[in-house]
Amino acid sequence: MRKRKYLFLMCLGFWLSTSAQQQAVTLDQCFAAALKNHPLSEQNALYDKSGVLQQQNSAIGKLPQLNLNGQATYQSAVTEIPIKVPGFTAPVIPKAQYKLTIDANQLI
């Protein structure tokens, strides 16, 4: 009698635990879960973020830009004019030359 009582209680407990876990799932819920858990769904968020960044970059590209450029050169030998004309001295070309420029660009 005791064995039957314990067996009945165990079966009742098992039946209650399994019946509590069963719930109806609709087709719409299955589609929503599939879209949410699909590996490519994460890429959609990345594509959206990429589009926002591209728009920001294109807006920044329309701003004016200033570029500072510099160049320095040193020549070990320079050309000299060996002709001597009375009353005229030929300019001496320096061995070191420096150049500094600022460029301004604006997209119109």
N, C-alpha and C positions, 0 to 999 in steps of 0.2 A: 504494500500500500504506500509506503513511504517513497519507494523508488518511482512509482507512478506519479506521485504528487510532485516530486522534484523534476521529473521529466516533463510534466505538464507545465510547470512554472518556467522551465527553461525554454520550451517551445513557445509559450506565450510571450516571454521576453524577447525572443528572437523575432517573432512575428511582429511585435510592436515596433521594434527597432528598424526593421526593414520597411514596414508600411509608413513610418514617419519620414523616411528618406525619399520616398517616391513622390514626385510632383510632376504636373503636366508641363511640357515644354512645347511652345508653339514654334511654327516654322519661322516666324519673324524673329523670335529670340535666337534661333539657331543661326540665321543669316547675320544678325547683329554681332553674335559672338565670333562667327567666322571672320567677319570684316575686322573686328577689333584685334583678333589674335593672329591675323595673317602677317607673314614677315614683310610683305611689301607695304603694309599700311604705315610702317615707320618711315618709309621713304617719302610718303606724301607730306609729312611734317617737314622733312628736310627740303623737299622741293619748294614748299611755301616759304621757309626761312631763306632759301637761296634766292627766290624771287624778290623778297624784301631787301636783301643785301644788294642785289643788282640795281634796284631802283635807287637805293641810297648812293651807290657808286656813280650812277649816271647823273644824279643831282650834284654830286661833288665835282664831277668833270666839267660842269658848266660854270664853275667859279673861276675867277682870274687866277693865274698861276705866275709866280715869279721864280726865275731860275738864275742863280749866280754861278758863273763859269770863270775859271781862272786857268792861266797857262803861263809857264815859265820855261824858257829855253836858254841854253848856254852853248855857244859855238866855240870850238877850240881854235878855229881859224876863220877869219872873215876876209871878204874880198876888199882889196884896196885898189885905188886908181893910181897908177904910177906916173901919170902925166902931170907935169907942173906947168900951170898957166900963170903968167904974171898978173897979179891983182885978183886972183881967184884961188881959194883953197877948197879942196874937195872935202866933203863931210866925212868924218870918221864914223864908221859903223861900229856900234858897241857889240861886245861879245855876248853880253847878257841881254835878253829881251823879256819883257813881262807884258801880259795882256789880261785884263779883267773886264768882264762884261756882265750886264744884268739884262735878262730877257723877260719881257712881260707878254703873256699869252691870254687871250680872252676868246672863248667860243661864241660866235655870233650866230 
